[in-house]
Amino acid sequence: MNIEIMQGDGRTPAASDINVVIDVIRAFTVAHLAFIHGVKGIFLAATLEEAFCLKKEMRDLLLAGEEKGLLIDGFDLDNSPARIGRADLQGKFLVQKTTNGVKAALHALDAKLVLVTGFSNARTTAEYIKRNWLKSNPAIGVNIIASHPTGDDDLACAEYISGMLRETFAPSAEETRLRILSSEAARKFYDPGKPEFLPADMEFCSTELPSDFVMAVNRRKGIPFVEKVIV
């Protein structure tokens, strides 16, 4: 097995069997929680124009995302895991447009399987790869993309998944959690001068949530679409 870890949302990884795209704070933690709360699927929008066009085509669709961490004008939801859990999502579709995670995923589509995750679903994602891919083909190639160009939160999660795939199990879940909480990206959530960033978001981003699915990216009408794949 060949595992490559890379950082950055604008890099196009080499063709591989599997690409795993990570955004811990917060896009793919939000996506994980959205599926838990009943979302049917998530479109990944490259631009605001694309997001708003999808909204016109599908009335039962909610726009979720951020620019510079904040709610986008005209969107239904921001990029907060705490807030997404309070929304009425059952049976609906989302469109996500975010700074790092969505952009990184859109650059990583050249693989047989593309998965997205935060820390909350990292263990399930790694176990799915081991059980469904590694057993039949131990020589597969896996790119793990930490979407934040410099953030230790995504890098810690990438190394955590790599450790599980290699069965070195290092760093541990607790070491990964602490790196997420102490990362530069996490600081604003504890800044009293920035009440728009909820401390509760960090609890969701740094906690493993057992689930029976992974999040795989496919294409619907040419637009990348995240769907729940039962494990």
N, C-alpha and C positions, 0 to 999 in steps of 0.2 A: 504494500500500500504506500502510495506517495501522497503526503499531505503538505500542502503549501498554505501558509498563513500570510495574508497581505492586508495592509491598511489603506483606506481611502475610498471615497464614494465615486470617484471619476475614473478609476482604473478598470480596464477590461482584462479579466484574467484569461490565461491561456485556456483553450478548449480542454474540458475535463469530463470525467464521468459524473461527478457531483460538485455543485457549487452550493456552499452554505453561506448565506448572507446574514450578518448579525447587526442588529441595532437594539441595544439594551435600553438606552435612554433617548427615545422612548418608543419609537415607531412599532417595533415588532413585539414589544410587550403589550402595547395597545392592540395589535392585531390578534395576539393570543387571547387576550381577555374578551375581545369582540366575538371571537368564535365561541368561547365558553358561554357567552351571554346570548347566543342564538343567531349571530350573523351567518348568512348563507355563503358569502364570498366577498372578496375585496379586490377591486380594480386598482392597479398602480398607475397613477397619472404622472406623466413626465412634465406637464405644464399645467398652469391654472386653467388655461383655455380648454385643454382636454378634459379636465375635471368638470368644468361647468357644462361642456357639451354632453358629457355622460349624464349629468343631472337632468338635462332637458329630455334625454331619451328615455330615462328610467325614473319614474316618479317615486318609486319606493326605495330610492337610493339616497344615502346620506354622505355628505362630503366631510371628511375628517383629515386634519393635518395642521401644519404650522409653517410659519416663516419667522425665522429668528426666535423660535420657541413659542410664538404667540398665535392665537386664533387668527385665521385668514378671514378677511372680510367676505361675507357671503357664504361661508362654510357653516355647517350645522354643528360640528364638533371640533375641538382642538386636538392636541396630541397627548392628552392626560390619561394615564391608566385609571386613576381614581375617578375621573369624570365619566369615562367610557362605561364603567361598570354601573353607573346610575342612569344611563340612557336606555330608551326603549329600542332594542336592537333585534328582537325576535323576528326571524323571517325576512330580514332586510339585507340589502347589499351596501357596502361601503366603497367609497373611493378614497384612497390615501395619497396625499401629496406632502412629502416631508423633505427636510434639508439633506439628510444623509442616507437613511435606510432605503427609502424608495429609489433614490438615485443610484445607489450601489447595486440594488437588485436589477434595475433596468440595464446596467452595464454587465450583468453576470448571467445572461440568458443562454450562453453557448455551452450547454451541458445536457447530459441525458436526464439529470434530475437537478432541479433548483429548489432549495429549501430556504425559508427565512425563519429567524428565531431571535428571541432575546434570551436572557438568562433564565427566565421563567419556564421556558420549554426546551432548554438546552439538553438536559439529560434525556428526555424523550426523543429528541432529534438524533442524538448520538446513538442511542440504543436502536432506533429504527434503521439507521445506516448499517450498523453492525449486523443486525438480524437479517435484513433484506438484501444487502449488497455485499458485505464483506465475506459472508459465509460462502457465497457462490463464486466470488471473484476477489481473492485476497490482494490482487495486484491493481486494484482500481486507483484512480487518481481523484483526490478530493482537494478542492480549493476552499479555504475558509476565509471569508472576507469580513474583516472588522471595518464597518462602514465609516466610522468617524476617522478622519485622517490622522489624528494625533491622540485620540482619547484612550485612556487605559481601560475604561469600562468595556468597550467592545473587544479590545485586545485580550483582556483577562478572560472574557467569555470564549473567545476563539481558542485560547490556549487550554481552557477547561474542556472544550469539546475535543480538541486534538488529543489531550491526555486520556480521555475516555476511549477514543478510537484506537489509540496505541496501547491501551491498557496499562499505562504508567500511572494513571489517576492522579496526575499532578498538573496544575495546582488542584487543591481540593475545592469542594463546593464552598466551604467557609472562607478559604483564602480568596476565592473569586468574588464572593459576596463583599468582603471587606475592601477589595480593590475597586469594585463598582462604587461603593459608598464614599470612598476617599478620592474618587476621580475628579478631575477638573469639571467635567460636565455635571457632576452632582452638586457642586458647591452652591449654585444659584437657588437650589431648592431649599436651602437652609438659611438663605439671606432674608432677614426681616424686611429689607427694603424692596424685595421682589415678591410681593404676595401672590402674583399671578402664577408663580411656580409652587406647586403644592408639595410639602414635605411627604405627604402620603404617597406621592408618585414613586418616591425612592423605595418605599416599602414594597410596592409591587415589582419594581424593576430589579430588586435584589433578593427576591424570594422565589424559590422553585415551586411551581404549581403543577402537581401531578395531573396529567390529562391523557386521553386515549387517542391523541391525534398529533400529526405534524402538519406544517403549513407548506404546501408545495405550490410553485408558480407555474401556471400554464398560460395559454393564450386563448382569449375569447374575442372573436372579431378583430384580431390583430392587437388587442390590448392585453398586456400581461395581467393575469388574474390569479389571485391567491385563493386556494381552496383547501379545505380540511381533508386530510387523508387519514382514515382510521388506521391505527397500528395494531 
